[in-house]
Amino acid sequence: MKVSHRFVVVVALFVTCLITANIMAVKLISVAGYILPAAIIIFPLSYIIGDILTEVYGYRMARRVIWLGFFCNAIVVLAFWAGRIIPSAPSWARQEEYVAILGSTWRLLVASFIAYLVGEFSNSLVLAKMKIKTKGRYLWARTIGSTVIGQGLDSLVFILLAFIGAEGMTSGILVEMILTHWVAKTGYEVVATPFTYKIVNYLKRKEGIDTYDKDVNFNPLLITD
C-alpha cells in the first residue's frame, strides 16, 4: 500500500512513546499508594497507537512498525551503553548520575525487550482477529479486549523476568506488581477510548481504507511479507 504522511506521523508517535517510556521507567512514582514506574504516564499510549495502526492499516503494517520500534529502541540502548563505557572528560563529573539514569542492567533490558514483543504482538493479533469476528463492529470491545491481553502479558513477562528471584521479592509482591501494572495500563486504555474512536474514524475517512486481515499470515517474524 502507498504510505501516507498520516501513517508516518502515527509511526513516529509510536516509536517516540516507546523510547520515552523506556527512559522514564527508571523513576518510580507513587499513585494512590501504589508504586509504579514513571513510564506509566506514556507507555500505554504505545498500545493505543498500536490499536490504531492495526485497526486502520492492518496487522501486516502494524507488525512492521512493532519491529521498527524494537530496533529503534535497541539503537538507543546501545548508544547509552557506548556513552557509559567511553572514558569521561576530566572536567565532567557526572558519570555516576549518567549510569544511574541511563545504565539499566542487562536483565531489565532483556525483560523489557521480550515483554514488548510479546505484549505488542498479542495486542495487535487479538484486535485484528476480533475485527474479523465482529465484522468491524464494537471497536471499544476490540481495543479494550486486546489491551487486556497485550498489557497483561507485557506486565507478566516483564515483572517475572526482571524481578523473580531478586532479594526481597516474594510471590505475593510479584503478583501485586503484575496486577497493579495490568490494571493501571488497561484503565488508561478505557479512559482513552473516546479519543481512539475519533482518531480511527478520522484516519479511515482521510485514508479511504478500513483493513480486514482475512488472508494475512499472523507469524510475527514475517517482517517483509
Buried (B, 14 or more C-beta within 10 A) or exposed (E): EEEBEBBEEBBEBBBBBBBBBBBBBBEEEEEEEBEBBBBBBBBBBBBBBBBBBBBBBBBBBBBBBBBBBBEBBEEBBEEBBEBEEEEEEEEEEEEEEBEEEBBBEEEBBEBBBBBBBBBBBBBBBBBBBBBEEEEBEBBBEBBBBBBBBBBBBBBBBBBBBBBEEEEEBEEEEBEBBBBBBBBBBBEBBEEBBEEBEEBBEEBBEEBEEBBEBEEBEBEBEEEEE
